[in-house]
Amino acid sequence: MTKQDVLNRVLNSESSIFSKDDVVRLIELVEGEGKVITVTNIGAAIGDAMNVLSRNSYDIVNKRTAEFELHGNEINLVEVDLDLDYIRETLEEHLMPLGEVDPND
């Protein structure tokens, strides 16, 4: 039921202790219907973000943190960190548009 449906019912009903105007004013104070985010929307946003990350896998690795060891004729990668800031930015870019703006921010 939408806000307009409720308003229509109030306006077309008999008055009670509260006047129709009182009830209408209260209903008007209720915020409108929010944005509906479906599982499909979330899945599409995650898919888009994953596509960007997979196409830019070189940027996911923080190359400055790479540590190597030399074993004879072999060079082994011992440790490397992920660039979590890059991953976060990519996820935010694709997931944040799904949400509503927080009026408290």
N, C-alpha and C positions, 0 to 999 in steps of 0.2 A: 504494500500500500504506500502510495507516495504522499508527500506533504500536502499536495493539492487535493488528493482524495479525502484526507482527514479534514481539511478546511471545508470542502464541499459538504461533508456529512454534518459537521458542526453547524454550518450555515443553514442546512435544511432540516435540522432537528428542533425539537421544542426546547425552550429555555429551562434552566434548573436554577439552583442556588447561584451558580455563576452565570453571568450573562454571556450571550454568544460573543459579544465584543471582548469580554475577558478571556474566553477560551481562544478566540482567534488571535488575540495579542500574544498569548502564551505560545501558540503554535508557530506564529511568525518568528518568535525568538529562537525556535529550534533551527539548527543549521540544516541546510539543504542536504540532499542525498550525496554521499561521497562517491568518489571514483571507485568503480568495481574492478578489482584486479583478479583475473582468473588464473587458474593453474596453467592454462595455455599461454597467457601473457608472461608469467614467470619463466616457464620453460623456454619460450622464444628469447627472452632477455638473457637467460643463462647460455643458451645455444649461441647467441650473437657474441657474448663475451668470450666464450670458449673458442669460437672461430678466430677472434682477434688474438687471443693468447697463443693459439696453435700456429697462426701465421707469423707471429712475432716471438717465437720461442727463444730466439737469440737474446731478446730484451728481458726475458724472465730471469735469466741467470745473472747474478751480480758477479761479473768477471773479476772485479777487484779483490774478491775474497777467495779466489781459487787457490788451492794449495796442491802442489805436485810433489811426487817423489820419483827419484831416478833409480831404477833397478836394472842394472846392466844396460841393455840397449832399449829398454822400455821406459817411457814416461807415464806414470800413473796419476790420474786425478784423485787426490785423497779427499778433498772437501771443497764444496762450493755452496754458497748461500743463494737463495732465491731473492729476487728484487721484489719484496713484498709490497713496496710502495707502488710499483708498476702494476702489480696484480690488483691491488686495492683500487687504484685509479680506473683500471679497465672495468672492474665490477661496478664501481660507482657510476661510471659513464653509461652503463647499460641497465642498471637496476634502479637508480634514483629516479629516472623519469616515470617509473611506475607509481611512485608515491605522491601524496598530496603535500603541499607546502605547509609546514607546521607554523601556525600563526604565532606561536610563542618564541620562535627563533628570530 
